[in-house]
Amino acid sequence: MKRFKPTTKFTQILFYIAFAVLMYALINNLSVVADVFWFLTDLLEPLIIGGILAFFLSVPMRGLEQLLAKGQIKRGKKVRQRANANISLVVTYVGGFLVIFLVLFILIPQLVQSVPGIITSVENAMPRFYAFLQSHGIDTTQLESLLLDIDLRMLLDTFLDNYEQILSTALSAVTSVAGVLMLTVSGFVISIYILANKRKLTRQCKKMLYAYVSRRYADKIVEVAALTNRTFSNFLSGQCVEALILGCMFFITMSILRLPFAPVISVFIAVTALIPYVGAFLGCVVGALLIVTVSPMQALIFLVMFFVLQQLEEQLIYPRVVGSSVGLSPIWILVSVFVGGKLFGVIGMLFFIPLTSVVYSLLRLNVSHRLKRRGLAVEADRVTVVPPEEDDGSEDDDGPEEPDGQEEEA
């Protein structure tokens, strides 16, 4: 018996009806959808963390693989993909641990050494602060008595009176830290398995895609996935290079100007600069607060230096290193940072910029294709008619393609 094949218009009507019913069901059951989403997120949290970590580390790993392959080709040897992948995997993780260790090795000792100096500077600055308030007609008697009443004996008595609640809070905090640690270790192990078998996993995903989706749509999905991977990889690599350059610029300039806390502030700015726009200003606030306890004049010099270097970075470094890989205007980058941070915190800030770039690229291609098919050229002040491109049917969006040979056979 010949299999029934619905017409294109009939297929469209069924699709619109199914889509309308699905949207109606989702809108009327948003709470259920949200509960299911968060349940699946909690269930797959180690896998999600491992996937995110693997995605970040795949950028340097891929670069190392390409570097090893070029070296083998240059020496006239056979390219050994499996060996290159294993070497790159080990070097990537060892290098990542070394970077984290070096950052902590620089930050923690400097912060520990800075705490006594900061406390002493604050104590020395309090009389000047009182004098400043009094010169403006503000009574500081209550503030001085409040600060003088704070002593160790009072803190000890408070602890003894509320020790049960404090111990319960401390136990809860330890449990939370242990849970986060286990989750991090699980994600780390999963990321190793993902990167060690990335070629096999990619091949399996493509097999399933081409097995259950028609060739034309599968090609589109693979094209979008390649664009997404390329955009995210370029953005992450460019952001890391830009943060490294910015940290070195701050360290050299602060050393020349003999500003205090140069290593701590430079490393902190380099780390926070991974968050576009917002991160560098966070480093500016922390650096200014540290320096002002030593010398307000040096803090002012630091602020002037920060804005000069920030303008230099935004006008020269960022457009060349990161801007070309993202292809978004500053307003859309800023919107992406705020929306991503509001929804998913720091990870959202990092992921929403390349995600917005991918959506923008796909929308731009689709809009350009549709305008060419309609024979329109749209400018800021006018719309003109141009000869439309001939459509050979290869990009027809009106319905599913007809079966080709044995590909669509049951």
Secondary structure, DSSP 4 states (H G I P E B T S, - for coil): -PPP---HHHHHHHHHHHHHHHHHHHHTTHHHHHHHHHHHHHHTHHHHHHHHHHHHHHHHHHHHHHHHHHHHHHTTPPP-HHHHHHHHHHHHHHHHHHHHHHHHHHHHHHHHHHHHHHHHHHHHHHHHHHHHHHHTT---HHHHHHHHH--HHHHHHHHHHTHHHHHHHHHHHHHHHHHHHHHHHHHHHHHHHHHHTHHHHHHHHHHHHHHHS-HHHHHHHHHHHHHHHHHHHHHHHHHHHHHHHHHHHHHHHHHHTT-TTHHHHHHHHHHHTTSTTHHHHHHHHHHHHHHHTT-HHHHHHHHHHHHHHHHHIIIIIHIIIIIHHH---HHHHHHHHHHHHHHHHHHHHHHHHHHHHHHHHHHHHHHHHHHHHHTEEE-SS-EEE-PPPPP-STT--SSPPPP-TTTT--
